[in-house]
Amino acid sequence: MTTTRNHLHDKVLHHLHSIYADVELDMSAESLATDLINAIGLTDDSEMVAPQAHCNYWNEEDIVMITYGDSITDGHERPLFTLNRFLQTYCKNTVNKVHILPFFPYSSDDGFSVIDYSSVNESLGDWEDITRLAEDYGLMFDLVVNHCSSRSAWFENFIRGEGPGSDFFFTASPDDDLSMVTRPRVSPLLRETQTENGTKYVWCTFSHDQVDFDFRNPKVLRAFIEIIRLYIDNGARIFRLDAVAFLWKIVGTSCINLDQTHEVIRLMRTLIEHVDPNIIIITETNIPNRENLTYFGNANEAHAVYNFSLPPLLVNTLVTGDCRYLKSWMMSMPPAQNGTTYFNFIASHDGIGLRPAEGLLDDEEISTLVHTMQGFGGKVSWRASAHGQQKPYEINIALFDALQGTTAGPDRYQVDRFICAHTIMLGMEGIPGIYVHSLLGTSNDYEKVANTGQNRAINRHRWDFSELAAQLDSPHSQHHKVLTRLSQLIRIRKAQPAFHPNATQFTLQLGNQLFGYWRQSLDRRQSLFCISNISDQEQSILLSDINLIGTDTWIDLITRDEIHNTNEFLTLKPYQTVWISNQDPV
């Protein structure tokens, strides 16, 4: 073997010894290492890359749009084709990456109960549609790694007791002590299943249609390495590891964030980066903030982690008019070292997760937030706590409606408050992800909730392309206003070196009604002060208090207003943001 291949084999072997230390394997770890390297497609030494550590494979121009394959449809064409048409028409100069939520055949959970990992859902299109999108956009694929559909061929083989998948699933006994298991749902953990080998109790972290894999069996790991290679060959440039925190189970433990889970991610990264170092991994771990940060490892695990604490903290800030909690959290966040970054978002296909707010907002604050969102038409999903009590797990609501007012009720600042939220997010350290329904200013879809019986459907509206185009082309519609203003902000952001995901960031101390932070470009040439009025009253600040250097020329990149006197007061309207820069790249 070549030096690179020997090095890769040794690294994979090290991962395997850590993962399977307490598991008796049917084959040697050395043979398994070779098998996995072949499964990722590295059979030819000339195709193998020697990755470099601590490289940033992203910059300030990266903007991810998050969407379902059929969030926008036209009855005369495949939805993935329509998605491409929408992107080319309305997002050509803004979005450069697209997260297409699971586009595989599925049985429930809007795609996250995968029946077949190797094909595209026929109702959306085919692999050709995916690769066509990949020609213009960096695509994020979901790797639904914790579980699959109970209607999959693998699970059918499990029931039959033979064939691929027959030994892929985790089972336990109803007599086991499962009291410590962390659950995001209130449904029973074990699913009683009649098989050819008798009654089995299959582990189901999320629902009884989503049956959990048993990664103690290395054949499961190998199957997913093959899937990863398939996705790379079809245009995947970002892998989102869905619900990965629950991957490894040990009866008698919490079965979340176990050491073996972290090592599996490190193994996947090792294999992927030897195929193409530009392909990155993002872990979807909807858990308390401190636990979430562990998925960076030592810059050898996830390239990026979802900044799950940001949505509840930012929404709380804007509906209370008080940024204390957001500011305290931001000051506590460690700068991501080179080779890692945060994935920032404030809306998603799910909802506003509340577990990541634990330890950051107290119970009273969370209760007030939940009550306020319910007043704005939101729904609440629940989970069982360790003591069997039901606790709010997430708020289901379209972000546009979540920001229609304050704790006092709806008001006239809905659009401004909504834009303010995105302006704060767009300037922060990390890569921004914008949900398609935020980009479009979509409101709660109560009809879809009624039709599906699912709270999460409230923020999963399906647009008809011609109807949407009419709205986006009408200057008076909320959808036109939102897309126009967000597109303007994105274009400004993409031109600022100080908005590089790894550029320096410091939190400013401006009181509780003004939220601000300072960014400095990696070459230290650009300073950028991002200040937002997060209240419904005008707020003023003495510019000298933020230490604008008097010898520099300063400009608000959003309004284009120049600042000639750094000793004057700056007054911000309700929910106004300024991006004050000493450089104007326009």
N, C-alpha and C positions, 0 to 999 in steps of 0.2 A: 504493500500500500504506500501511497505517497505520504509526504509529511503532513499535508492538510488532512488527508483521509485518516491517517493515524491519530491526529489530534482530535478530529471529530469523533472517531470511534471511542477514544478515551473519555471524552466529555459525555457522550451518550451513556457509556458504561457507568460513569460516576453517577449520573442521574438515576439510572436503573437500580443501582445498589441502594440508593437512598429511598426510592419509591417502594421497592419490593423487599426491603430488609426483613419484614416479618411475614412474607408470603413465599410459600414453596412453589417454585416455577417448574413447569414441565420441560423447559429447555434452559440451557445455560444463559446467563446474562450476556456473555460474549456473543452467542448466536443471536440473541434477541436484539442486541445493539446493531449487528450487521443487518438483520431483517428490517429494522426500522429505517436505517439509512437507505436501504434499497426501496422501501415503501415510499419514502419522500422523493424518490426519483434520482438519487445521487449515485447511480451505478457507473457513470462515466466521470472519471476524475477531472476531466477538462471542464465539466459543468459546475464544479464545486468552488465556492467562494470562501475566502478567508475573511470573515467579518472583523471590523474594527470596533473597539469598545468606545462608548460615550460619544457616538456620532448622532447629531440631530438630523433626522430625515424629514424635516418639516420646516416651515418658515411662516412669516406673517401673511402670506398669500393663501394659506390653507383655510378653507371654509367648508365644513361638511353639512350637507342637507340630509336630514333623516326622513325617510318616507317608506310607505308600503309600495309594493309594485303596482297596486291598483288604487292608490289614493286619488288619482286623476284618471278618468276613463273616457273613452269615446266608443260608442257601440259598434263602430265600423272598423276598429283596429285593435290589435293586441295592446293591453294596458302598458306593458313595458315599452312598446313603441310610442305610445302616447306620452309616457313619462319623458322619454327622450325628446319628443317634440316640445313639451312644456319647458324642459330645461334649456333647449336651444332658443326658444322664443323669449323666455322671461328671466333666465338666470345665466345667460352666456358670459357676462362679465363679472359675475359675483361668485357663484359656487364653482369650486373645482374638484370637490369630492362628494360622493353620494353614498349614503348608507341605505341600501335597499333591504328593508326588514325581511325576514325569511320568505324566500320566493319558491320554496319547495312544496311538493304535495304535503298536505297536513290534514289533521282531523279536528283540531280545536285550538283555542288560544291564539287565533289569528296568525297562525304560522309557526308558533313555538312548540307545537306537538308534531314533529316531522315524521312523515310516513316513509319518505325516500329521500335520502341525502344527495343522491347522485343525479337527480333530474329536476327540471324547472316545472313548476305548476303549469299545466297546459292552459289554464284559464288566464295566465299572465303572459305567456309567450314561450320562448325556448332559449337554449344556450346562445344562439346567434344574436338574440336581442340583448342578452347580457354582455356579450363580447363587443357588440356595437356600442353600447354605453361606455364600456371600458376604453374605447378609443379616445374619448374626450374627457373622461372623468376617472379619478382614482376611486375604485369601488370598495366599500366596506361590506364584507359578507358576515353573516351570523354563523358561528360554529356552535350549534345547540348541543353542547357537550355533556350536559348532566343527564339528559333524559330524551326519550323519543316517544312516538305515538304507540299506543297499545294496538293500533291497527297496522303497524309496520310488519314487514315480512320477518324481521328479526324476532319480534315478540310472538308472532304466530308460530315460528319455529321453536321458541321457548315453550309454548303451550304443547306443541307436538313432541318436544323432547329430542329433536334432531335437526341438523342443518345449521347454516350460519346464523348466529344469534341465539342458539339454544342455551348457551351458557353466558349470555351477555348481561343478565339482569340481577340486581341486588335483592336478596330476600332476607327476611328475619323471622323471628317467631313472635307471636302475640304475647308470649311469656317473657320475652326479653325486657330488660329495663330500658325503656326508651324515653324516660322522663326528661333527660337532659337535651334531647334533640331540638335544635333551633328550627322553627317552622315559619314560613311566610304565609301560611294558609291555616284555616281552621278545619279542613277536611281530615278524615282519618289518615294516618301515615301509611298504614299497610293495606294493600288491596288483596283480598282473598281471591285466588285464581286457581281454577281446576286445570291441571295439566296431565299429560300422559304419565307423569312421574308422581302423581298425587297432588294434594292440595299444597299450594305455595302461597306465601304471603309476600307480595312484591312491594318494595319500597317506592313510595310516590311522594316526593317532596312537595310537589305543587298540586297535581290533581290525579285522579285515578286513570285518566287518559294519557298521563305523562309518566311513563314508567322509567325508573332510574337505572342507569348503567352500573355495572360492577367493574370498576377499573382494577380490581385485584386480579382480574383475568387480563393478561397482556394482549390477548386477541382483540379486546375492545380498544386498547390504545393503538394497536396496529391499524385497525379499521379507520380510526379517526386520522391517523397520519396519512393514509391513502386518500381520505376525503379532503384533507388540507391540500394535497398535491393537485387533486382534481380542480379545486377552487382556484388555486394559483394559475393553473393552465387556462382557466376561463375568466381571468381578469381580476381576481381578488388582490388588493394591495393593502387592505387592512382587515384583520380578523378580530371580530368582536366575540369574545368568549362568554357566551350567555350563561348566567347562573352558575358560573364556574366555582364559586365559593363552596358549593354543596357537593362537589365532585366525589370526594373520598369519604367513605363512611366507616366508622368503627363503632359497633354497638357499645353503649355505655359512655359515649362521649357526646359532645354537642353536634358532631358531624358537620361542622362548618369551619372553614379556614384551617383545615388540618395540614400538617407539614407535607404530607404526600401530595396534596392538592397543589401547593406552591411548587413542589418539585416537578410535577407533571407539566405545569406551565413553563418552567425553566427548560424542560426537555423539548417542548414544542418550539420554544423560541430558538434553541440551539439548532434544531433541524431546519426551521424556516430561514434563519439568517444565513445558513450555508447555501441555501438555494438562491436567495435574493435579500441582501441586507436592507433594501428599501421597503420591504414588506414589514408592517408593524402589527403588534398585538395590543388590543385594548381589553382590559378585564371589566366585565359588567358585574360588579359586586355591590349590591344594594344593601349595605351594612353600615354600622357606625363608622364615623370618619377615621378614627385611629386604626381600626382593623382594615379599612379600605387602603390606607397608605402602605400597608405591608406588602401589597401586591406589586410594588415597584421592585421588591427585593433589593439587591445592591446593583441596580441598573442592569440586572441580568434576568429579569422576569418580564412583567408587562412593560412595554414602552410607554403606555399611557393608562391612567385609571380614570374612570368616570368620576367627575367631581359631584358626587351625589348629594353632598350637603348644600351645594349652592342653590338649587331650586327652592327648598323650603325656607332657607334663610333669606333669600332675596325677595320672595313673595311676602314673607313676614315683615321684612323691612318696609316694603312699599305700601302695605295695607295698614301698618301701624304708624308710619312716618317716623320711625326710630331705627337707626342703623347700628345700635350698640352690639347686638348679637352678631350681625354680619361682620362688623369691624373686628370684634374680638376673635372670631373664627379666622378671618383673613390674616390677622397678625400671627396666628398660631400655625399657619400652614407653612411647611418647610419649602424652600425653593426646590423645584425639581432639578436634580443634577443633569448635566448633559447626557443625552441618550435616553432621557425620560421626559415626560411632560404630562400636564393635566388635560383631560378632555372635558371642556366646559359645556354645559347645556342647562337650560332652564325649563324645557318642556320636552316631553317624549310621548311615545305611543302608549305608555302605561299611565303614569300619573305623578303626582308630587309625593315622592317617598318620604316617610316620616322617621323610619329607623335611622337614617343618616343624620337626623336632627337630634337624636338622643344624646344627652350630655352637652348639647349646644343650646337648645331651647328647653326651658323647664316645662313641667306638665301643664301649668296654667297657660303659658304662651302657646303650646301646641293645641290645647283645648280651644283657646280663642281663635287660633288660625283655622281649625277645623270648623268651628261654628260660623266664622265669617265666610268660608268657602261654601258651606252648605247654604248660606243665605244668598250666594251668587249662583245657585243651581248645581253645585258640585255634589258628588257622591263620595262615600267613604268605604274603603275596603279594610277588612279587619284581619288580625292575626291573633293567635293564642300566645300569651306570655308564658314564661317558665312556670308560673303559678296557676296556669289554666285560665287566667283572665283574658278577656278580649281587649286588645289595644288597637288603636287606629294604625294601619300599616301604610296606607297611602290615600291621598285625596285625588279623586278622579274628576277632572275639570279641564276644559280648554283654557290655556293660559290667558288668552284674550279676555275671557269672562272672569278669570280669577283676579284680574287687575282692573275690573270695572269700577272699583271704589275702594274705600277704606273700611276699617272696623265700624265706622259710623254709617256705612251703607254706600250704595252707588252714587257716583257724582259725574261731573262733566269732563273729567280728566282721563278717561279710559285709554284713549289712543296714546296720549302723552306719557302716561304711566307705563304702558306696554312698551313703548319705544325706549323709555328710560331703562327698563329692565334689560333690554337687549344691548343698549349702549354700554351699560356697566359690564355685561358679560363679554361683549366683543373686545373690550380693552384689556381684559384680565390676562394674566400669565396662563398660557395654555392654548390649545386648539379649540375654536368654537364650533359647536354643532347646533344647527337650527332646525327644529322640526318643521316639516312642510306646512303644517297648519298654523304655526306661528308666523312663518314667512307670508302666509296668505291671510292672516287675521281671521281665522275660522272660529266660529262660536260653538258652544255646546250643541251636540247632536243628540237631542232627547229621543228622537224617533228611533235612532239606531239602538239606544239603550233599551227602549221598549221592545224592539224587534228581536234583540239578541238576549236580553236578560242579563247582560254583562255591563257592570259599571264602567269598565275601561273603554267601552264603545263610545262613550261621550266625547272622546277626543280622537276618534278614528273615522271622521267623516269621509265620505267618498264623493269627490267632485265630478260632475260632468264637465268635460273640457270646454265645450261651447258656452255653457253657463258661466264657468269660471272666467273664461276669456272676456265675456261681456262685462263681468264685474271688474276685472283687472284693467279693462280699457275705459272704464267709467271713472272720471276724476272725482266723483262725489261718493263713491262706495268706500266702505271701511277697508276693503281688501286692496283697492288701488292705493289708498293712503298708506297702509301698512307696508306693502311691498315696495312702494316708491321710497319711503323713508328708510326702510331697512337696507335696501339696495344702495342708497346713497352712503349710509354708514359703513357698509361692507367695503365699498370701493375706496373710501377714505382709509379704513383700517389696513387694507392690503398694501397701501403705499407707505406705511410707517415702519421703519426698522425697529422702532421702540416697541412695536407690538409683536415682535418675534415671540413665539411661545416660551422661549427661555430667556428673554430679556429681563433685566433686573426689575423687581417690583417692591415698593415699600408702601405701607398703609399710612395715609395722612390722618392727622388728628384735627378734625374740623367741627367737632360737636356731634350731636346726634341727628341733626336734620340734613347735614351735608356729608355725603359719603365720597371719599376720594382716595386715590392711590397715584403713585408716581412710577413711571416706567422709564427705563434708560436703555438705549440700543446696545447691542453687544460691543460695538466699536466705541461706545460712550459719546458719540457725537450728537445724538438726539435725546433730549429730555422731553417728557410728555406728562403733563398733569391732567388726570382724568377726575373731574369733580361733578357730582350729581346732586341736585336737590331732590331728596327722596320724600319730600313733604308736599302738602297741598297749599302751602303758603310761600310767598317770596322769601328768599334767604340771601343775605349779603356776606361777602367775605373780603377782607383786606388782602389785596394781592401780595403785599409784602410778607404776609403771614405764611405763604407757601414758598417763600424764598426764590422768587423769580430773579434771575441774575440780571441786573440793570443794564449790562453791556450787550446782552443778547436782544434780538428782535423776537417778539412773541406774537403768536396768532392762534385764535380759536379755529381749529381745522373744520369745525362743523358750521359755524356761522360765517367764517371768513373774516371776522372782526380782528383787527390788529390791536395790540395793547401797547400804548406809548408811554404810560406812566404806571410803574409797578407799585406806586404808593397809593393808588386809588382803590375804591371799593368796586367789586364786581357783584352785580345783583343777578341772581338766577331765578327765573320764573318757576312755578311749580313743575317739578319733574323734568326740568331742563338739565342737560349735561353739556359741559364744555370739555374739549380736548385741546389744552393749551400747549403748543409746541414751540420750541426754539428753531425748528426747521420747517420749511414749507416745501415739500417735494412736488407740489402740484405745479 
